[in-house]
Amino acid sequence: MPELPEVETIRRDLEKRVLNKKIVEVKIIKKKVIKEPNLFKFKKGLEGERVREILRKAKVLILKLRDDKFLIIHLRISGWLLYGEEDQKARVVFKFSDGKFLNYMDQRLLGELRLRKDFKDLKFIKELGPEPFEFKEEEFKKIVSSKKTKIKVLLMDQTLISGIGNIYAQEALFRARISPLRESSSLSSQEISLLFKSILEVLKEAIKYRGSSVDAYRDIQGREGGMEQRLKVYGRQGKPCFVCKTPIKKITLGGRGTCFCPKCQK
């Protein structure tokens, strides 16, 4: 699933290409991805509208059309956006007044598109915790030290901290030399401080390198992100740790595969 850096990359690219452009036609090829309203209202509600602002909330893209009209795009696991020419594999196609197209691509049809008067009252939006960049260090310390869950599971709990997923939770923990199996309340103040800095560093680096293409993620020009080559533990099970050469171990934690160095991370 695209995480905060991937969705932020898409948001920034869209801002350069579709901001203030008018949607003149909407083609719905796979109706399953349209969650609300009905297909007729979705299509007619978008055609003729201009993109006024492009927002992001955690892993969700939001295109503001009016003060009371928002296109909400939740990419989930396999969704991505392709800008330029119309693509035959697109599930939904948005045509703009300049003749360019924004294709919603989603081979597994797991994403969700909505047209609503407001995005803030959506249940999954209301339940999101602050993003890492919105935290002060002391606020982060308070959350971590007060919980008795595994630290990696805590980092992925979107109701506590939004935007971090499986990739960057693993990477941040490696940078902070903290085992994903540690109970969060067992971390010292110094360890929490280092983890907080590591989270911000890895997210900023991932944004700089335009995200990680470990699954379906591509940018709006169809290009892979450059962060995947910089990952230290994610997807590296059995390979030597870059620091100590110990083989990277993979376990299942919170229902998700989790890679870490059993020697470096304590």
C-alpha positions as CSV (number, residue, x, y, z in Angstrom):
1,M,0.0,0.0,0.0
2,P,1.3,3.5,-0.8
3,E,2.3,5.2,2.4
4,L,2.7,8.9,3.2
5,P,5.8,9.5,1.0
6,E,4.3,7.8,-2.0
7,V,0.9,9.7,-1.7
8,E,2.7,13.0,-1.0
9,T,4.8,12.4,-4.2
10,I,1.6,11.9,-6.2
11,R,0.0,15.0,-4.6
12,R,2.9,17.2,-5.5
13,D,3.0,15.9,-9.1
14,L,-0.7,16.4,-9.5
15,E,-0.4,19.9,-8.2
16,K,2.0,20.7,-11.1
17,R,-0.2,19.2,-13.8
18,V,-4.0,19.4,-13.0
19,L,-4.4,22.3,-10.6
20,N,-7.0,24.8,-11.9
21,K,-7.8,22.5,-14.9
22,K,-11.4,21.6,-15.7
23,I,-12.6,18.0,-15.8
24,V,-14.6,17.7,-19.0
25,E,-15.4,14.0,-19.1
26,V,-15.4,11.1,-16.7
27,K,-15.3,7.5,-17.9
28,I,-16.1,4.7,-15.4
29,I,-14.9,1.4,-16.7
30,K,-15.0,-0.6,-13.4
31,K,-17.9,0.6,-11.2
32,K,-16.7,-1.4,-8.2
33,V,-14.1,1.3,-7.2
34,I,-16.8,4.1,-7.1
35,K,-18.1,3.9,-3.5
36,E,-20.3,7.0,-3.4
37,P,-22.5,8.5,-4.7
38,N,-24.1,6.4,-7.5
39,L,-22.4,6.2,-10.9
40,F,-24.6,8.8,-12.5
41,K,-24.1,11.4,-9.7
42,F,-20.4,10.7,-9.5
43,K,-19.9,11.3,-13.2
44,K,-22.2,14.3,-13.5
45,G,-20.9,15.8,-10.2
46,L,-17.4,15.9,-11.6
47,E,-17.8,17.0,-15.2
48,G,-17.4,20.7,-15.6
49,E,-15.7,21.1,-12.3
50,R,-12.2,22.7,-11.9
51,V,-9.5,21.3,-9.5
52,R,-9.0,24.1,-7.0
53,E,-6.7,22.4,-4.5
54,I,-5.0,19.0,-4.0
55,L,-4.8,17.8,-0.4
56,R,-3.5,14.8,1.4
57,K,-4.6,13.2,4.6
58,A,-2.2,10.4,5.7
59,K,-2.5,8.0,2.8
60,V,-5.6,9.5,1.1
61,L,-5.6,12.0,-1.8
62,I,-8.3,14.7,-1.8
63,L,-9.0,16.9,-4.8
64,K,-11.0,20.0,-3.8
65,L,-13.4,21.1,-6.5
66,R,-15.5,23.5,-4.5
67,D,-15.9,24.4,-0.8
68,D,-18.6,21.7,-0.7
69,K,-17.3,19.2,-3.2
70,F,-14.3,16.9,-2.9
71,L,-13.0,13.9,-4.9
72,I,-11.5,11.5,-2.4
73,I,-9.1,8.9,-3.8
74,H,-8.0,6.1,-1.5
75,L,-5.4,4.1,-3.4
76,R,-5.2,1.2,-0.8
77,I,-3.0,-1.7,-1.9
78,S,-2.9,-1.6,-5.7
79,G,-4.3,1.7,-6.9
80,W,-2.1,4.3,-8.7
81,L,-2.6,7.3,-11.0
82,L,-1.3,7.8,-14.5
83,Y,-1.3,11.2,-16.2
84,G,-1.0,11.9,-19.9
85,E,-2.7,9.8,-22.6
86,E,-5.8,7.7,-21.9
87,D,-4.8,4.1,-20.9
88,Q,-6.8,1.1,-21.9
89,K,-6.1,-0.6,-18.5
90,A,-7.6,2.3,-16.5
91,R,-10.5,1.7,-14.2
92,V,-11.7,5.3,-14.2
93,V,-10.6,8.0,-16.6
94,F,-10.8,11.8,-16.0
95,K,-10.4,13.9,-19.1
96,F,-9.2,17.5,-18.7
97,S,-10.0,20.6,-20.8
98,D,-6.4,20.6,-22.2
99,G,-6.9,17.1,-23.7
100,K,-4.8,15.3,-21.0
101,F,-6.1,12.4,-19.0
102,L,-5.8,11.2,-15.4
103,N,-6.1,7.4,-15.3
104,Y,-7.1,5.6,-12.2
105,M,-5.2,2.3,-12.4
106,D,-6.0,-0.6,-10.1
107,Q,-5.5,-4.1,-11.2
108,R,-7.0,-5.7,-8.1
109,L,-9.9,-3.2,-7.7
110,L,-9.2,-2.6,-4.0
111,G,-9.1,1.2,-4.1
112,E,-12.0,3.6,-3.4
113,L,-13.2,6.7,-5.1
114,R,-15.8,9.0,-3.5
115,L,-17.4,12.4,-4.4
116,R,-18.6,14.1,-1.2
117,K,-19.6,17.5,0.2
118,D,-16.9,17.1,2.8
119,F,-14.1,14.6,3.5
120,K,-13.6,15.3,7.2
121,D,-16.8,13.4,8.2
122,L,-15.7,10.1,6.6
123,K,-15.3,7.5,9.4
124,F,-11.7,6.5,8.4
125,I,-10.7,10.1,8.1
126,K,-12.1,11.1,11.5
127,E,-10.3,8.2,13.1
128,L,-6.9,9.1,11.9
129,G,-4.3,10.3,14.4
130,P,-1.8,13.1,13.7
131,E,0.9,12.5,11.1
132,P,4.5,12.3,12.3
133,F,5.3,15.8,11.0
134,E,2.4,17.2,13.1
135,F,3.8,15.8,16.3
136,K,6.0,17.4,18.8
137,E,8.6,15.0,20.3
138,E,7.1,15.2,23.7
139,E,3.6,14.2,22.4
140,F,5.1,11.3,20.6
141,K,6.9,10.2,23.7
142,K,3.7,10.3,25.7
143,I,1.9,8.0,23.2
144,V,4.7,5.5,23.0
145,S,5.4,5.3,26.7
146,S,1.8,4.9,27.6
147,K,1.1,1.8,25.5
148,K,1.9,-1.8,26.1
149,T,1.7,-3.0,22.5
150,K,4.7,-4.0,20.3
151,I,6.3,-0.9,19.1
152,K,6.0,-1.8,15.4
153,V,2.3,-2.5,15.8
154,L,1.9,0.9,17.5
155,L,3.7,2.7,14.7
156,M,1.2,1.2,12.2
157,D,-1.9,2.1,14.2
158,Q,-3.4,4.8,12.1
159,T,-5.6,6.0,15.0
160,L,-2.5,6.9,16.9
161,I,0.0,8.0,14.2
162,S,-1.2,8.2,10.6
163,G,0.7,7.8,7.4
164,I,3.3,5.2,8.5
165,G,2.8,1.7,7.0
166,N,4.8,-1.5,6.9
167,I,7.7,-0.3,4.9
168,Y,8.7,2.8,6.9
169,A,7.9,1.4,10.3
170,Q,10.5,-1.3,9.6
171,E,13.0,1.2,8.3
172,A,12.6,3.6,11.2
173,L,13.0,0.9,13.8
174,F,16.2,-0.3,12.1
175,R,17.6,3.3,12.0
176,A,16.8,3.6,15.7
177,R,18.3,0.2,16.5
178,I,15.0,-0.9,18.2
179,S,13.6,-4.4,17.8
180,P,10.0,-4.4,16.4
181,L,9.2,-6.9,19.2
182,R,9.9,-4.5,22.0
183,E,6.9,-3.4,24.1
184,S,6.5,0.3,23.5
185,S,6.3,1.2,27.1
186,S,9.8,-0.5,27.7
187,L,11.5,2.1,25.5
188,S,13.6,4.6,27.3
189,S,13.2,8.4,26.7
190,Q,16.4,8.4,24.7
191,E,15.2,5.5,22.6
192,I,11.9,7.1,21.9
193,S,13.6,10.4,21.0
194,L,15.9,8.5,18.5
195,L,12.9,6.7,17.0
196,F,11.0,9.9,16.5
197,K,14.0,11.4,14.7
198,S,14.4,8.2,12.6
199,I,10.7,8.3,11.5
200,L,11.0,11.9,10.4
201,E,14.3,11.2,8.6
202,V,13.1,8.1,6.7
203,L,9.9,9.8,5.6
204,K,11.7,12.9,4.4
205,E,14.2,10.7,2.5
206,A,11.4,8.7,1.0
207,I,9.7,11.8,-0.2
208,K,13.0,13.1,-1.7
209,Y,13.5,9.9,-3.6
210,R,9.8,9.7,-4.7
211,G,8.7,6.7,-2.7
212,S,9.2,2.9,-2.8
213,S,7.9,0.8,-5.7
214,V,7.7,-2.5,-3.7
215,D,4.2,-3.3,-5.0
216,A,2.0,-1.5,-7.6
217,Y,3.1,2.0,-6.7
218,R,4.2,4.3,-9.6
219,D,4.3,8.0,-9.9
220,I,1.8,9.8,-12.2
221,Q,4.2,9.3,-15.1
222,G,4.4,5.6,-14.6
223,R,7.9,5.7,-13.1
224,E,9.1,3.7,-10.1
225,G,10.2,5.5,-7.0
226,G,13.9,5.6,-6.1
227,M,13.6,4.8,-2.4
228,E,13.4,1.0,-2.8
229,Q,17.1,0.8,-3.5
230,R,17.8,2.7,-0.2
231,L,15.8,0.4,2.1
232,K,17.9,-1.3,4.8
233,V,15.7,-4.1,6.0
234,Y,12.3,-4.2,4.2
235,G,12.2,-7.2,1.9
236,R,15.7,-8.2,2.7
237,Q,15.1,-11.4,4.7
238,G,18.1,-13.7,4.6
239,K,20.4,-11.0,3.2
240,P,23.3,-9.6,5.3
241,C,22.7,-6.6,7.4
242,F,24.4,-3.5,6.0
243,V,25.8,-2.7,9.4
244,C,26.9,-6.0,11.0
245,K,26.4,-8.6,8.2
246,T,24.0,-10.7,10.3
247,P,21.2,-12.2,8.1
248,I,18.1,-10.1,8.2
249,K,15.3,-12.0,9.9
250,K,11.6,-12.0,8.9
251,I,8.7,-12.6,11.3
252,T,5.0,-12.0,11.3
253,L,3.9,-9.2,13.6
254,G,0.4,-7.8,13.8
255,G,-0.5,-9.9,10.8
256,R,2.3,-8.3,8.6
257,G,5.7,-9.5,7.5
258,T,8.4,-7.7,9.5
259,C,12.1,-7.7,8.7
260,F,14.8,-6.6,11.2
261,C,18.4,-7.3,12.2
262,P,18.4,-9.5,15.3
263,K,21.9,-8.2,16.3
264,C,21.6,-4.5,15.6
265,Q,18.1,-4.1,16.9
266,K,17.5,-4.7,20.6
